[in-house]
Amino acid sequence: MDFIIRPVNIGDGKGINELRRMPGVFENILGIPSERVKRNEDHIVNMDSNTHQFVAVTKNQLGEEVIIGTAGLTVYANHRLRHCASIGIMIHKDYQSKGVGTALMKALIDIADNWLMLVRVELTVFEDNEKAIALYEKLGFEKEGVKKLAAIRNGKYENEFLMARISPS
Ligand SMILES: CC(C)(COP(=O)(O)OP(=O)(O)OC[C@H]1O[C@@H](n2cnc3c(N)ncnc32)[C@H](O)[C@@H]1OP(=O)(O)O)[C@@H](O)C(=O)NCCC(=O)NCCS
C-alpha cells in the first residue's frame, strides 16, 4: 500500500477527527465519540514548537488525500523535563497491521534521537493493547510499571502500562 508521511497541516482537523472517533481506534486512545472537529482544528492551530505531529496519507479512488494515521511527540515544556517527551499514535482501523504505525513511530523517533537529542520518550498504553505494545517493544520501548485503574474504557476503569524508550546514544 502506498502512503506518505508528512507534517500535520491546518486543514487536517476533519480527517484526524474521523480517526479519533472511529470504533477500533477511539477506545484505545482516550478518545470520545462526541469529540468535535473544532477541537482537533484548534489543536493544530495552537500547536507550539514543542509538538511535532505527522500524518500518514494515502489517496482514495478519486485521487483525494485520505488521512490514515497520525502520531505526535510533545516535548515537556518544564526546563527540568526538556530531555523528555510523550508520544501518541493512532491508525485508521482499515489500515492497521500494514506497517503504517511503524513508519510513523520511526519518524517520531528520528526527530527525538537525531534532531532534538531527547533522552527519554514515554507513553501509556492499555495493558491488553497487544498490537501497540508489540510495536513499541519492537522500537525499543520497555514497560516500566502499571498505572492501576488509570483510564476509563467502556464502563470500566482499566490499568495502563507506562512504557519508555531511553535513547541508545
Ligand atoms: C497500535 C497501532 C498504533 C499499531 O499500528 P499499526 O500500523 O497497526 O502497526 P504495524 O503494522 O506498523 O506494526 C504492528 C506490529 O505488531 C504486530 N502485531 C499485530 N497484531 C498483534 C497482536 N495481536 N499481538 C502482538 N503483536 C501484534 C505486528 O506483527 C507488527 O509487528 P511486525 O512489524 O514485527 O510484524 C494501531 O493498530 C492503532 O492505531 N490501534 C488503535 C489505536 C491505538 O491502540 N493506539 C495506541 C494507543 S497507546
The ligand as an SDF file (V2000), in Angstrom:
LIG
                    3D

 48 50  0  0  0  0  0  0  0  0999 V2000
   -1.4710    0.1660   17.7640 C   0  0  0  0  0  0  0  0  0  0  0  0
   -1.2960    0.7700   16.3900 C   0  0  0  0  0  0  0  0  0  0  0  0
   -0.7920    2.2280   16.5140 C   0  0  0  0  0  0  0  0  0  0  0  0
   -0.2340   -0.0380   15.6100 C   0  0  0  0  0  0  0  0  0  0  0  0
   -0.0870    0.4990   14.3170 O   0  0  0  0  0  0  0  0  0  0  0  0
   -0.1440   -0.4940   13.0510 P   0  0  0  0  0  0  0  0  0  0  0  0
    0.0120    0.2970   11.8260 O   0  0  0  0  0  0  0  0  0  0  0  0
   -1.3850   -1.3150   13.1730 O   0  0  0  0  0  0  0  0  0  0  0  0
    1.1480   -1.3720   13.3700 O   0  0  0  0  0  0  0  0  0  0  0  0
    2.2400   -2.0080   12.3910 P   0  0  0  0  0  0  0  0  0  0  0  0
    1.5370   -2.7320   11.2820 O   0  0  0  0  0  0  0  0  0  0  0  0
    3.2250   -0.9660   11.9710 O   0  0  0  0  0  0  0  0  0  0  0  0
    3.0160   -2.9960   13.4030 O   0  0  0  0  0  0  0  0  0  0  0  0
    2.3300   -3.7080   14.4090 C   0  0  0  0  0  0  0  0  0  0  0  0
    3.2600   -4.7830   14.9100 C   0  0  0  0  0  0  0  0  0  0  0  0
    2.5420   -5.5180   15.9030 O   0  0  0  0  0  0  0  0  0  0  0  0
    2.4160   -6.8910   15.4820 C   0  0  0  0  0  0  0  0  0  0  0  0
    1.0930   -7.3220   15.9020 N   0  0  0  0  0  0  0  0  0  0  0  0
   -0.0700   -7.1560   15.2510 C   0  0  0  0  0  0  0  0  0  0  0  0
   -1.0860   -7.6600   15.9820 N   0  0  0  0  0  0  0  0  0  0  0  0
   -0.5320   -8.1440   17.1070 C   0  0  0  0  0  0  0  0  0  0  0  0
   -1.0490   -8.7970   18.2560 C   0  0  0  0  0  0  0  0  0  0  0  0
   -2.3520   -9.0250   18.3920 N   0  0  0  0  0  0  0  0  0  0  0  0
   -0.1620   -9.1700   19.2220 N   0  0  0  0  0  0  0  0  0  0  0  0
    1.1440   -8.9290   19.0950 C   0  0  0  0  0  0  0  0  0  0  0  0
    1.6870   -8.3170   18.0220 N   0  0  0  0  0  0  0  0  0  0  0  0
    0.8590   -7.9270   17.0490 C   0  0  0  0  0  0  0  0  0  0  0  0
    2.5800   -6.8760   14.0050 C   0  0  0  0  0  0  0  0  0  0  0  0
    3.0120   -8.1400   13.5660 O   0  0  0  0  0  0  0  0  0  0  0  0
    3.6130   -5.7700   13.8230 C   0  0  0  0  0  0  0  0  0  0  0  0
    4.9290   -6.2140   14.1030 O   0  0  0  0  0  0  0  0  0  0  0  0
    5.9470   -6.6150   12.8920 P   0  0  0  0  0  0  0  0  0  0  0  0
    6.1830   -5.3620   12.1060 O   0  0  0  0  0  0  0  0  0  0  0  0
    7.1680   -7.0740   13.6150 O   0  0  0  0  0  0  0  0  0  0  0  0
    5.2550   -7.6450   12.0910 O   0  0  0  0  0  0  0  0  0  0  0  0
   -2.6430    0.7410   15.5670 C   0  0  0  0  0  0  0  0  0  0  0  0
   -3.0360   -0.5690   15.4130 O   0  0  0  0  0  0  0  0  0  0  0  0
   -3.7460    1.5770   16.1840 C   0  0  0  0  0  0  0  0  0  0  0  0
   -3.8440    2.7690   15.9180 O   0  0  0  0  0  0  0  0  0  0  0  0
   -4.6060    0.9520   17.0200 N   0  0  0  0  0  0  0  0  0  0  0  0
   -5.7510    1.6620   17.6060 C   0  0  0  0  0  0  0  0  0  0  0  0
   -5.3410    2.8700   18.4590 C   0  0  0  0  0  0  0  0  0  0  0  0
   -4.2190    2.5240   19.4220 C   0  0  0  0  0  0  0  0  0  0  0  0
   -4.2260    1.4670   20.0280 O   0  0  0  0  0  0  0  0  0  0  0  0
   -3.2820    3.4750   19.5670 N   0  0  0  0  0  0  0  0  0  0  0  0
   -2.1830    3.3120   20.5130 C   0  0  0  0  0  0  0  0  0  0  0  0
   -2.6130    3.7590   21.8600 C   0  0  0  0  0  0  0  0  0  0  0  0
   -1.3270    3.5580   23.0860 S   0  0  0  0  0  0  0  0  0  0  0  0
  1  2  1  0
  2  3  1  0
  2  4  1  0
  2 36  1  0
  4  5  1  0
  5  6  1  0
  6  7  2  0
  6  8  1  0
  6  9  1  0
  9 10  1  0
 10 11  2  0
 10 12  1  0
 10 13  1  0
 13 14  1  0
 14 15  1  0
 15 16  1  0
 15 30  1  0
 16 17  1  0
 17 18  1  0
 17 28  1  0
 18 19  1  0
 18 27  1  0
 19 20  2  0
 20 21  1  0
 21 22  1  0
 21 27  2  0
 22 23  1  0
 22 24  2  0
 24 25  1  0
 25 26  2  0
 26 27  1  0
 28 29  1  0
 28 30  1  0
 30 31  1  0
 31 32  1  0
 32 33  2  0
 32 34  1  0
 32 35  1  0
 36 37  1  0
 36 38  1  0
 38 39  2  0
 38 40  1  0
 40 41  1  0
 41 42  1  0
 42 43  1  0
 43 44  2  0
 43 45  1  0
 45 46  1  0
 46 47  1  0
 47 48  1  0
M  END
$$$$
